Amino acid sequence: MMPERINLPVAPLRRRLDSGDTTSNALLELALARIEADPEQGGRVFPRVYVDSARAEARAQDALLGALPPLSPLAGIPISIKDLFDVAGEKTRSASPVPNPDGPAEQDAVVVQRLRAAGAVIVGRTNMAAYAFSGVGSNRHHGTPGNPHERSRIPGGSSSGAAVSVAAGMATVAIGSDTAGSVRIPAALCGLVGFKPSRCRIPLEGVRPLSWSLDSVGPIATTVDCCHAADCVMAGERYAELMPA
């Protein structure tokens, strides 16, 4: 049976994909439909949506279903990435009001490379507090995503768009960064789970820094197991479901 939303636990979605009850393309189209249905909020959550490349990634994963074992628990799952991860050929803005003087990134951040290799479908870049320097999540230059439970409330930061992308059904898992709460605060304010791993667990190459001694990359999702699945992919470790449902 096709899910009506994609902000569901990863493991059940994985089983639906593997059984043929749904497809990666169907999950992606649900995400894109949620973004397009609310252009004001969608634009504040995603400064950039990778419509064409995401559809190509989803088609590729659907072609592999049944032919090969899934590449990872995230294979075919819609994922969002924070606007401080390098993507090859693009300038990394970190939601800054000042134009980035650096040229386009020569390659994806290691985290993005690992997500792609794992078969994740990257929906787009999510908005954030400029330079990741706020626990509130506001951005007066590029707009502040409204808390999906009450639009007039703050989403928390700095990974504001990341948390809202999941809570609003625009992604299944969001990848953010956490220095002093930037994953955990917006996850809590949006009713989600956020995980900050130890600093050296996940490579920071290609991630715009705030504090070299405190920065880490972490996931936001609906359950602890979802965060565990994303963490294993990004850390290059084998995933085993924590609590089979």
C-alpha positions as CSV (number, residue, x, y, z in Angstrom):
1,M,0.0,0.0,0.0
2,M,1.4,3.4,-1.0
3,P,2.2,5.7,2.0
4,E,0.4,9.1,2.0
5,R,3.5,10.8,3.5
6,I,7.2,10.2,3.7
7,N,8.1,11.3,7.2
8,L,7.7,7.8,8.4
9,P,10.4,5.5,10.1
10,V,13.1,4.4,7.7
11,A,12.8,0.7,8.4
12,P,9.1,0.3,7.4
13,L,9.7,2.4,4.3
14,R,12.6,0.2,3.5
15,R,10.4,-2.9,3.7
16,R,7.8,-1.3,1.5
17,L,10.4,-0.5,-1.1
18,D,11.9,-4.0,-1.0
19,S,8.4,-5.7,-1.2
20,G,7.3,-3.5,-4.1
21,D,4.5,-1.8,-2.2
22,T,6.0,1.5,-3.1
23,T,8.8,3.0,-5.2
24,S,11.5,5.5,-4.6
25,N,9.9,7.6,-7.4
26,A,6.6,7.6,-5.5
27,L,8.2,8.7,-2.3
28,L,10.1,11.5,-4.0
29,E,7.0,12.8,-5.8
30,L,5.2,12.9,-2.4
31,A,8.1,15.1,-1.1
32,L,8.1,17.3,-4.2
33,A,4.3,17.7,-4.0
34,R,4.5,18.9,-0.4
35,I,7.1,21.5,-1.4
36,E,5.2,22.7,-4.4
37,A,1.8,22.7,-2.5
38,D,3.1,25.3,-0.1
39,P,5.5,27.6,-2.1
40,E,6.1,30.1,0.7
41,Q,7.1,27.6,3.3
42,G,8.7,25.3,0.7
43,G,10.9,28.2,-0.5
44,R,11.9,29.0,3.0
45,V,12.8,25.4,3.8
46,F,14.6,24.7,0.5
47,P,16.7,27.4,-1.1
48,R,17.4,24.8,-3.8
49,V,15.4,21.8,-4.8
50,Y,17.2,19.2,-7.0
51,V,14.1,18.2,-9.0
52,D,15.8,16.7,-12.0
53,S,18.7,15.0,-10.3
54,A,16.5,13.6,-7.5
55,R,14.2,12.1,-10.1
56,A,17.1,10.5,-11.9
57,E,18.4,9.1,-8.6
58,A,15.0,7.7,-7.7
59,R,14.6,6.1,-11.1
60,A,18.1,4.5,-10.7
61,Q,17.1,3.1,-7.3
62,D,13.8,1.7,-8.6
63,A,15.7,0.0,-11.4
64,L,17.9,-1.7,-8.8
65,L,15.0,-2.9,-6.7
66,G,14.7,-6.7,-7.0
67,A,17.9,-7.0,-9.0
68,L,20.3,-6.4,-6.2
69,P,20.1,-6.2,-2.4
70,P,19.5,-2.6,-1.2
71,L,22.7,-0.5,-1.1
72,S,21.8,0.7,2.4
73,P,18.8,1.4,4.6
74,L,18.6,4.8,2.9
75,A,18.6,3.5,-0.7
76,G,15.7,5.2,-2.5
77,I,14.8,7.3,0.6
78,P,14.3,11.1,0.1
79,I,16.9,13.0,2.1
80,S,17.6,16.7,2.6
81,I,21.0,18.3,3.2
82,K,21.9,21.5,5.0
83,D,23.2,24.4,3.1
84,L,26.7,24.1,4.4
85,F,27.6,20.9,2.7
86,D,29.6,21.1,-0.5
87,V,27.9,19.9,-3.7
88,A,30.1,19.6,-6.7
89,G,29.7,22.5,-9.1
90,E,27.8,24.7,-6.7
91,K,28.8,27.5,-4.3
92,T,28.3,26.7,-0.7
93,R,26.4,29.7,0.8
94,S,25.7,28.6,4.4
95,A,22.6,30.8,4.0
96,S,24.8,33.8,4.2
97,P,23.6,37.3,3.2
98,V,27.1,37.9,1.7
99,P,27.9,36.4,-1.6
100,N,30.3,33.5,-1.2
101,P,33.7,34.6,-2.7
102,D,34.8,31.0,-3.2
103,G,34.2,29.3,-6.5
104,P,32.0,26.3,-7.0
105,A,32.9,23.3,-5.0
106,E,35.2,20.9,-6.9
107,Q,33.6,17.8,-5.3
108,D,30.8,16.8,-3.0
109,A,31.4,16.8,0.8
110,V,32.4,13.4,2.1
111,V,29.0,13.1,3.8
112,V,27.2,13.8,0.5
113,Q,29.4,11.3,-1.3
114,R,28.5,8.6,1.2
115,L,24.8,9.4,1.0
116,R,24.9,9.2,-2.8
117,A,26.9,5.9,-2.7
118,A,24.3,4.5,-0.3
119,G,21.5,5.3,-2.8
120,A,19.9,8.1,-0.9
121,V,17.8,10.5,-3.0
122,I,18.8,14.0,-2.2
123,V,15.8,16.3,-2.5
124,G,17.6,19.6,-2.0
125,R,19.5,22.0,0.2
126,T,17.8,23.2,3.4
127,N,17.8,26.7,4.8
128,M,19.6,27.5,8.1
129,A,20.6,30.4,10.3
130,A,23.4,32.2,8.5
131,Y,26.8,30.6,9.1
132,A,25.1,28.2,11.5
133,F,25.4,30.8,14.2
134,S,22.0,30.7,16.0
135,G,19.9,28.4,18.1
136,V,16.7,30.2,17.1
137,G,16.9,29.3,13.4
138,S,15.9,32.7,12.0
139,N,17.3,34.1,8.8
140,R,16.0,37.6,7.9
141,H,17.9,37.6,4.6
142,H,16.5,34.4,3.1
143,G,13.4,33.9,5.2
144,T,12.8,31.7,8.3
145,P,10.9,28.5,7.9
146,G,7.8,28.5,10.1
147,N,7.6,25.8,12.8
148,P,5.3,23.2,11.1
149,H,3.2,22.9,14.3
150,E,2.6,26.6,14.5
151,R,3.9,28.8,11.7
152,S,4.3,31.9,13.9
153,R,6.7,30.0,16.1
154,I,10.5,29.6,15.6
155,P,11.8,26.3,14.2
156,G,15.0,26.2,16.2
157,G,18.4,26.4,14.7
158,S,20.7,26.4,13.2
159,S,19.5,23.5,11.1
160,S,16.0,25.1,10.8
161,G,15.1,24.0,7.3
162,A,16.4,20.5,8.0
163,A,14.0,19.9,10.9
164,V,11.1,21.5,9.1
165,S,11.7,19.5,5.9
166,V,11.1,16.3,7.9
167,A,8.3,17.5,10.1
168,A,6.4,18.9,7.1
169,G,6.8,15.7,5.1
170,M,9.3,17.1,2.5
171,A,12.0,14.6,3.4
172,T,12.3,11.4,5.4
173,V,15.6,12.2,7.0
174,A,17.5,15.5,7.1
175,I,21.2,15.9,7.5
176,G,22.4,18.9,9.5
177,S,25.3,20.0,11.6
178,D,25.6,20.5,15.3
179,T,28.1,22.6,17.2
180,A,26.2,23.6,20.3
181,G,22.7,22.2,19.6
182,S,22.1,23.0,15.9
183,V,20.6,19.6,15.2
184,R,19.1,18.8,18.6
185,I,17.3,22.2,19.2
186,P,15.3,22.3,15.9
187,A,14.6,18.6,16.3
188,A,13.1,19.2,19.7
189,L,11.1,22.2,18.7
190,C,9.7,20.4,15.7
191,G,8.8,17.2,17.6
192,L,11.6,15.1,16.0
193,V,14.7,13.2,17.0
194,G,18.1,14.8,16.5
195,F,21.5,13.1,17.1
196,K,24.9,14.8,17.6
197,P,27.7,12.2,17.2
198,S,31.2,12.7,18.5
199,R,33.2,15.1,16.4
200,C,35.5,12.6,14.7
201,R,32.8,10.0,13.9
202,I,31.7,11.5,10.6
203,P,34.2,13.2,8.2
204,L,33.9,17.0,8.1
205,E,35.7,17.4,4.7
206,G,33.5,19.7,2.6
207,V,31.5,21.0,5.5
208,R,31.7,24.7,6.2
209,P,33.1,25.1,9.8
210,L,31.8,27.0,12.7
211,S,34.1,25.5,15.4
212,W,36.7,23.0,14.4
213,S,36.7,21.5,17.9
214,L,33.0,21.2,18.3
215,D,31.4,20.7,14.9
216,S,29.8,17.4,14.0
217,V,27.4,16.1,11.3
218,G,24.1,14.6,12.5
219,P,20.7,13.5,11.3
220,I,17.2,14.6,12.1
221,A,14.3,12.2,11.7
222,T,11.1,10.8,13.2
223,T,12.7,8.1,15.3
224,V,15.9,7.1,17.1
225,D,16.3,4.2,14.6
226,C,16.0,6.5,11.6
227,C,18.8,8.6,13.0
228,H,20.8,5.4,13.7
229,A,20.4,4.3,10.1
230,A,21.6,7.7,8.7
231,D,24.4,7.8,11.2
232,C,25.6,4.4,10.2
233,V,25.6,5.4,6.5
234,M,27.5,8.6,7.1
235,A,30.0,6.9,9.4
236,G,30.6,4.0,7.0
237,E,29.3,1.3,9.4
238,R,26.9,-1.6,9.1
239,Y,23.3,-0.9,10.1
240,A,21.1,-3.2,12.1
241,E,17.6,-2.1,13.1
242,L,17.4,-1.2,16.8
243,M,13.9,-2.2,17.4
244,P,12.3,-4.2,14.5
245,A,8.7,-3.2,14.1
